[in-house]
Amino acid sequence: MAEAVISSLVLKIGAALAIETTKSAASLFRTGMLAMKELMKDISDIKDELEIMQAFLRIAERLKEKDESTKIIIKQTRDLAFDIEDIIDEFTYKLSEEQGGVLPTAIKRYGNIKTWHHLSQRLKEIKIKFQNIMERRTRYDMKGMESEAKPRIVVGGSKSCAELAHFVEEDNIVGTDEYRDLLLRWLKDEDEQQRQPMIISVFGMGGLGKTTLVTHVYKIIKATFDACAWITVSQSYETHDLLRQILKEFFREDREKREAPNNIDTMDYRSLVETIRTYLQDKLYVLILDDVWSTDVMDNVKDAFLNSNSKSRIVLTTRIRDVALLANENHMFELKPLEADHSWDLFCKNAFWKSANKICPPPLEQCAKKIVKKCDGLPLAIVSIARLLSFREQTGSEWEKVYKDLAWYLTNNASKLHEKVYDILKLSLDDLPHYLRNCFLYCSSFPENCQIGSFRLIQLWVAEGFIEERAERTMEEVAEDYLNELVHRCLLQVVKRNEFGGVCACRMHDIIRVLALSESKELSFCMVYEHSQKKLQSSKARRLSIICNITNYRPEDESHLRSVLVFKNSMSYDLLKSVLRSSKFLRVLELQGAPIEKLPSEICNLFNLHYLSLRATKIKELPRSIGKLRNLQMLDTYGSEIEKLPKGITELQKLRHLYLPDNMDKSIKAPVGIRRLKDLQSLANISATEEIVRNVKALIELREFGIIGVRTHHCADLWNSITKMNHLSKLCVESEDGEELQQLGTLRLPPPIQELWLLGKLDKTSVPELAMSFGSLTNLTRLTLSRAKLDEDTFPYLQALPALMLLELYKAYDGMMLHFQATSFPKLKELEIAHSPKLSQVEIERGAMASLNELRLYGCPELKELPHGIEYLTTLKNLYIEYPAEELIELLRRGGGGGGGGGEGDHSNDWRTRVRHIPNFTIRF
């Protein structure tokens, strides 16, 4: 992971050279300040040195567990990288001081000559230390290191987990019956249209039991095939070696006991392919490729297999989603962690294997359940810890010791659990590309079981400098790719997705987090305080995550600190003041939910601050000198008690995201000069004024825009400004209570628009005009209308929206009957109609809303029957009805139908028959 530290630093130096120094140095050179010129050269030289060091670390990281001296060299390299980061940050900090204050700039520049000399000298000393490290490195044979560090294909290792899976008793395989049956069905399936061997994949995080499941099925099914082979593929493999191992395995499993050719070990690729093809000719075979890490595996072996019997099967197990997608369509599944009851069952079978009934004694049950919960459904951890406990004295105190020291057992080399759990899961960490490693470790800074909002996480990654810049894409878009890649590698679990399939929230598995925290601590990446700490101890960690309450803090020099993240109301004003006073290079300050009412004045000295979140705090005002935070990119005050913005906010030229409180009683009016913030991508909850609605047209980089308190006379200028926002994907316009949003016919929504909230009255002429422009909006997937006063005449204009997936109408439908035509809303997945006092009947034609998953009808007191045609919504999974008419409640109680009719669409059938295809039907009254 040290490679990731270097990688991040290289990005930071590149940014410093390209932005700050290029801009400032030009004028400095003209003053003849050779000290600055020399420093710039030293910075450039050290960047080159770091890039060379990266190549060394890429190999050395894999060897560090086997070789103590390599581990020491890596640590020394990392420490030097931190020293360089301190120099770069001090350099940019000093440059920033020249931009403010009362002294003339020229005097300040000359005053900094001594600083430039000092920093230059420090860089030269670091460069010498780097060279000494590289000289020590030459004592190692790099080719030998590379060979030693490269994992090999494992087939015959008797102690490997893959091999041990062949001997797991069926009684010890729990919670996978559904997966087993599905896999058996696919292996037996005879698809007449199949022209090549079917590829099946089993996907999931390390330790879930993929190998155990597939091996169990393999043992059941292999007798029905003419040939079979089971191979473990490592992270790094040679195609020739893989083909040789497959060929040997086929012969080892050969029923006729034929001998393998003597020259397999000397065969070239062509000979190996031809020999395999000859052996498999006219044979029905099954091939298991276990633990596949790369998508190129099938490309490398396909010549030997993909032209053979179409009824043959190739099964892949993998931790990587892209590899799993090699499977034939609909022949891939993701193995999930065990449910609580299955986890307990598996634990008892292994912890109490010596007893006949395998039942947990009551005195141990409380502690045992805490241990099982900690394992978070991961069979590898459950079995390993249970086996460890099976040899311990069966007393509550003894088991409590193991529970308290679980992190030590999992991460310490001296522990058996380290080899059984840590080493296996760490393969996923070792396989991470360098650009993902910091992002992964960062997630361990959040509390255990925390649902991490993807937007928040992405903004933090960007502010930390983990995300590279790419042409034509924002860093936030690149960061979203990184998040998806961590999910696809099973290192983050998705908690919630939005209607578009994007990740809304994720979490880190408890055991993975334990391992990540161990790495984080070793790398001085982050110090996490999460268990009753009385005192914040001195640490050289670059980041500080405070999860528990800390009562005492000694104000020392914390200039190494770059980030402070606060959770669970654990930050007091005094503690914050002490941290800020001693951490002048702070880059991230996350205070969401902290019970503080005022920001210390020291915050305005943090020139390097990129991210400041005051969300859901009790803070009432921002400092007047906030304009000094020239590098601030994110300012989040949503849910705080701030009532106005200081004029200095317009000095934050690098601000990309500005979120204001949403209190309509005390709406915030931004300074007119907000048009100067040209880099803004997000601006939410800004209060409308005549100046604002005209000036926001200058903010052409906006991706998200939310404006409140809009009055009728603002509309023309506001629609004109929005039309200029060519990148806009989210738009929320909320009118002043009682005001009407007029002239919508002049609003030309930008083509990228995905989500639209219009919260205000719409006149009857506006809806058709607006809807006419919707036809070209192929990206519009969410529409929310409030107080729109739609009725039977205007609603049909919305039904042709081509891509709409979510439609919400709050106090927005004023008609008595709502009719969905046969071709309406083809992609709609969620529909909510709330607070429609006149709505008494809903009609759904066959073919309408063909993709609908969820229908919510709230606060419709005249709704006397179930929607007619509800039976046509065959994809519907959730139906919620709240507070309908008494007639509908009585109808459901006595089990009657929903009205007369007869023929197709007859609604006189029992209502249970009409909704029996819906898994979840909830009604509240």
C-alpha positions, 0 to 999 in steps of 0.5 A, spaced: 500 500 500 506 504 500 505 505 492 499 508 493 502 513 498 507 515 493 502 515 487 498 520 491 504 524 492 506 524 485 499 527 483 499 532 488 506 535 486 504 535 479 498 539 481 503 544 485 507 545 479 502 545 474 497 550 478 500 554 484 507 555 482 507 556 474 502 561 476 506 565 481 513 563 479 513 567 473 513 573 476 517 571 482 523 569 476 522 576 474 524 579 481 531 575 480 529 570 486 534 564 484 532 561 490 525 560 488 528 557 481 532 552 485 526 550 489 522 549 483 527 544 480 528 540 486 521 539 486 521 537 479 527 532 480 524 529 487 517 528 482 522 524 477 525 520 483 518 518 486 516 515 479 522 511 479 520 509 486 513 507 484 516 501 480 520 498 485 514 498 490 510 495 485 514 489 486 517 490 493 509 490 496 508 483 495 515 480 498 514 484 504 511 479 508 516 474 507 522 479 507 523 483 513 529 488 510 524 489 504 519 491 509 523 496 512 525 499 506 518 500 504 517 503 511 523 508 510 520 510 503 513 511 505 516 516 511 520 520 506 514 521 502 510 524 507 516 528 509 516 531 501 508 532 502 510 536 508 515 540 504 510 541 498 504 543 502 509 548 506 511 551 499 504 552 497 502 555 504 507 560 504 505 562 497 498 563 499 500 568 505 503 572 499 496 573 497 493 577 503 495 581 508 497 588 509 504 588 507 506 589 499 507 582 495 514 584 493 516 585 501 513 578 502 516 575 496 523 577 499 521 575 506 520 568 503 527 567 500 530 564 507 524 559 506 525 557 499 532 555 501 530 551 507 525 547 503 530 546 497 535 544 502 530 539 505 529 536 498 536 535 497 537 531 503 531 527 502 533 526 495 540 523 498 536 518 502 532 516 496 538 514 493 541 510 499 535 506 499 535 505 492 543 503 493 540 498 498 535 495 493 540 493 488 543 488 493 536 484 491 536 481 485 530 484 482 528 479 477 529 474 483 524 478 487 519 478 482 519 471 481 519 470 489 513 475 489 509 472 483 504 467 486 503 461 483 498 456 480 496 452 486 493 445 484 496 440 489 498 444 495 495 440 501 494 445 506 491 450 501 483 452 502 482 450 495 484 443 496 481 443 503 474 444 500 474 437 497 474 434 504 469 439 507 463 434 510 456 436 507 453 437 514 458 443 514 455 446 508 450 451 510 445 456 507 447 455 500 442 450 498 438 455 493 445 456 490 447 449 489 440 447 486 441 453 481 448 451 479 446 443 479 440 445 474 445 449 470 450 444 469 445 439 467 441 444 462 441 442 455 440 448 451 439 446 444 441 453 442 448 452 445 453 452 440 459 452 445 461 449 452 457 454 457 460 458 461 458 459 468 460 464 474 460 464 481 462 471 484 463 474 491 468 476 496 473 472 498 471 467 504 464 466 502 465 459 500 465 460 493 470 454 492 467 450 497 460 450 494 463 449 487 467 443 489 461 440 493 457 441 486 463 438 482 463 432 486 456 431 485 456 432 478 462 430 475 460 422 474 455 424 469 461 427 464 466 424 460 472 428 463 473 433 468 478 437 471 478 442 477 484 447 477 486 453 482 488 459 478 492 464 481 493 472 481 499 471 476 499 465 472 503 463 465 498 460 460 503 455 458 503 453 466 495 453 466 494 449 460 499 444 463 495 443 469 489 442 466 491 437 462 495 433 467 488 434 471 484 431 466 489 425 466 489 424 473 481 424 473 481 419 467 476 413 468 480 409 464 486 410 468 490 412 461 497 415 462 499 422 461 504 424 456 511 424 458 513 430 455 507 435 458 512 439 461 516 441 455 510 442 450 509 449 447 502 452 446 500 449 440 502 442 442 498 443 449 492 446 445 492 440 440 493 435 445 487 437 450 483 438 443 485 431 442 483 428 449 476 432 449 474 430 442 467 427 442 467 428 450 462 431 455 467 435 460 466 439 466 472 444 467 472 448 474 477 454 474 477 456 481 479 463 483 480 467 477 483 474 477 483 476 470 478 477 464 484 474 459 484 467 462 478 465 457 482 468 452 488 465 453 485 458 453 479 458 449 483 455 443 483 449 447 476 449 449 471 453 446 470 449 439 468 442 443 462 439 445 456 444 446 454 440 452 460 441 456 461 446 462 466 451 464 465 454 471 469 460 474 469 462 481 472 469 482 472 475 486 472 480 480 465 482 477 468 483 470 471 476 470 464 473 472 461 477 466 465 472 462 459 467 463 453 466 458 447 470 459 443 469 466 448 464 468 452 468 473 450 469 480 453 473 486 454 469 493 452 473 499 454 473 506 450 468 510 444 470 514 444 470 521 441 463 523 445 460 518 451 463 521 450 461 528 448 454 525 455 454 522 459 457 528 456 451 533 457 446 528 465 448 528 466 451 535 462 444 538 464 439 534 467 435 539 460 434 543 454 430 540 449 435 539 453 441 537 449 446 541 452 452 544 452 452 552 447 457 555 453 461 559 457 462 552 451 464 548 451 471 549 459 472 547 458 467 542 453 471 538 457 477 539 463 473 535 458 471 530 455 478 529 462 480 528 464 475 522 458 478 519 456 472 515 463 470 512 463 463 513 471 463 512 471 467 519 466 463 522 469 457 521 476 459 523 474 463 529 469 457 531 475 452 530 480 456 534 475 457 540 473 449 540 480 448 543 479 454 548 476 453 555 469 453 555 468 459 560 465 466 558 471 470 561 476 466 556 471 467 550 470 474 552 478 475 551 478 472 544 472 477 542 476 483 545 482 481 541 479 479 535 483 484 531 489 482 534 488 474 532 486 476 525 492 481 523 498 478 527 503 474 524 503 469 530 496 468 530 493 462 526 487 466 524 492 470 520 494 465 516 487 462 515 483 469 514 488 475 513 492 471 508 486 469 504 482 476 504 489 480 503 489 477 496 484 482 494 488 488 497 494 485 493 490 485 487 488 492 487 491 497 482 495 503 486 489 508 484 484 504 488 488 503 494 488 510 498 480 510 496 479 503 499 483 504 505 479 511 506 473 507 507 475 504 514 475 511 517 468 510 517 465 507 523 463 499 523 457 498 520 456 505 517 452 506 511 457 510 507 453 515 502 456 515 495 456 522 494 459 524 501 465 519 499 466 521 492 467 528 495 472 526 500 476 522 495 476 528 490 478 533 496 484 528 499 487 528 492 486 521 490 482 522 484 486 523 477 484 528 472 482 526 465 480 530 459 472 531 458 471 528 465 470 531 472 474 528 477 467 526 481 465 522 475 472 518 475 471 517 482 464 514 481 468 509 476 473 508 482 467 506 487 464 502 482 470 498 481 471 497 489 464 494 489 465 490 483 471 487 486 467 485 492 471 490 497 465 494 498 458 492 499 452 496 496 447 498 501 442 502 496 442 503 489 438 509 486 432 508 480 438 508 475 442 502 478 447 507 481 450 506 488 447 510 493 450 508 499 455 502 501 459 499 507 465 495 508 464 488 511 466 488 518 472 483 517 475 487 511 474 493 515 479 490 521 484 488 515 484 495 512 484 498 519 491 494 520 494 496 513 491 503 515 495 503 521 501 500 519 502 505 513 500 511 518 494 512 513 489 514 518 488 513 526 481 511 528 479 512 535 473 508 536 473 505 543 472 510 549 478 514 549 480 519 554 486 522 551 487 523 544 494 520 543 500 523 539 501 519 532 504 520 525 498 518 522 496 523 516 488 522 518 484 522 524 478 519 525 474 520 531 468 516 532 468 516 540 468 521 545 475 524 547 475 528 553 483 530 553 487 533 547 494 535 548 495 541 543 502 539 540 504 540 533 500 536 528 502 539 522 502 532 519 495 531 519 491 532 513 484 530 515 480 530 521 473 526 520 468 526 526 462 521 527 457 520 532 457 527 536 464 526 538 467 533 537 467 539 542 468 546 540 475 546 545 477 539 541 476 542 535 479 549 536 486 545 539 486 540 533 485 546 528 490 550 532 496 545 531 494 542 524 495 548 519 496 543 513 489 540 514 485 538 507 479 535 509 474 537 515 468 533 516 464 535 522 457 532 520 452 532 526 457 535 531 454 538 536 458 545 535 455 552 535 461 556 533 467 555 528 473 557 531 477 563 528 483 558 526 479 555 521 480 561 516 488 560 517 487 553 513 489 555 506 490 548 504 483 546 506 479 543 500 473 540 504 469 543 509 462 539 512 458 543 517 452 538 515 447 538 521 451 542 526 448 547 530 453 552 527 449 559 526 454 563 522 460 562 517 466 567 519 467 573 515 474 571 513 472 565 510 474 568 503 481 566 505 480 559 504 482 559 497 483 552 495 476 550 498 472 546 493 466 543 498 462 547 503 456 543 505 452 547 510 445 543 509 441 542 515 445 547 519 443 553 522 446 558 518 442 564 516 446 568 511 453 567 507 458 572 508 461 576 502 467 573 502 464 566 499 465 570 493 473 569 494 472 562 493 474 561 486 476 554 486 469 552 490 466 546 486 460 544 491 456 549 495 450 546 499 446 551 503 441 550 509 434 548 506 430 552 512 424 556 508 423 560 514 430 563 513 432 562 506 439 564 505 440 570 499 447 569 496 451 575 495 451 577 487 458 576 486 456 568 486 457 569 479 464 569 480 464 562 482 465 559 475 468 552 477 461 551 481 458 544 479 453 544 485 449 549 488 443 547 492 438 551 496 440 558 494 434 563 495 431 566 489 432 574 488 432 578 481 439 579 481 440 571 483 436 568 477 439 573 472 446 572 475 446 564 475 447 564 468 454 565 468 455 558 472 455 554 466 459 548 469 453 546 474 451 539 474 446 540 480 442 546 481 437 547 486 433 554 487 428 556 492 423 561 494 422 563 486 416 568 485 412 568 478 416 575 476 423 571 477 421 565 472 422 568 465 430 570 467 430 564 471 428 559 465 433 563 461 439 562 465 437 555 466 437 554 458 445 556 459 447 550 463 449 545 458 452 540 463 446 540 468 443 533 470 439 535 476 434 541 477 430 543 483 426 549 482 421 551 488 416 556 488 415 561 494 408 558 497 402 560 493 406 562 487 405 560 480 411 557 476 409 561 469 412 561 462 415 554 462 414 554 455 420 558 454 424 553 459 429 549 454 432 543 459 439 541 457 440 534 454 444 531 460 438 533 465 436 526 469 432 529 475 427 534 475 423 537 481 418 542 480 415 544 486 410 549 485 403 551 481 403 550 474 398 553 470 394 549 464 398 552 459 405 550 462 404 543 462 403 542 455 408 547 453 413 543 458 411 536 456 413 538 448 420 539 450 420 532 454 420 528 448 428 530 446 430 529 453 432 522 453 436 522 459 430 524 464 429 519 468 426 522 475 420 527 475 417 530 481 412 535 481 408 538 487 402 542 487 402 542 480 394 541 479 394 536 474 388 533 472 385 528 466 386 533 461 394 535 462 396 528 465 396 525 459 402 530 456 407 526 461 405 519 459 410 519 453 416 521 457 421 515 453 426 514 459 422 516 465 424 511 471 421 515 477 415 519 477 412 522 484 406 527 484 405 530 491 399 534 492 400 535 484 394 531 481 387 534 482 383 530 478 378 524 480 380 519 475 387 517 473 388 513 467 394 510 464 394 508 457 397 502 454 404 505 451 405 510 457 411 510 461 415 504 458 421 504 463 417 507 469 420 503 475 417 507 481 410 511 481 408 515 487 401 519 488 400 523 494 395 527 497 390 527 491 384 529 495 379 528 489 382 521 486 377 516 486 379 511 481 385 509 477 385 505 471 391 501 468 390 499 461 394 492 459 401 494 457 402 501 461 408 501 465 410 495 463 417 495 468 413 498 474 416 495 480 413 499 486 406 503 486 405 508 492 398 511 493 398 515 499 393 520 502 387 519 497 381 519 501 376 518 496 380 512 493 374 507 494 377 501 490 384 498 488 387 500 481 383 497 475 388 493 471 393 492 477 393 485 475 396 487 468 402 490 472 406 483 472 413 486 474 410 489 480 413 487 487 411 492 492 404 496 493 403 501 498 396 504 500 395 509 505 389 512 508 384 510 502 377 511 503 373 507 508 370 503 502 376 500 500 378 498 507 372 494 508 372 491 501 379 488 503 376 486 509 371 482 507 375 479 501 370 482 495 372 485 488 373 492 486 367 493 482 363 491 476 365 490 469 365 483 466 369 480 460 376 482 459 379 486 465 373 484 469 374 487 476 369 483 480 374 477 482 376 477 489 382 482 490 386 477 492 386 474 485 388 480 482 394 482 487 397 475 488 403 476 483 405 482 488 410 479 493 409 485 498 402 489 499 401 494 505 395 498 506 395 503 512 388 506 515 
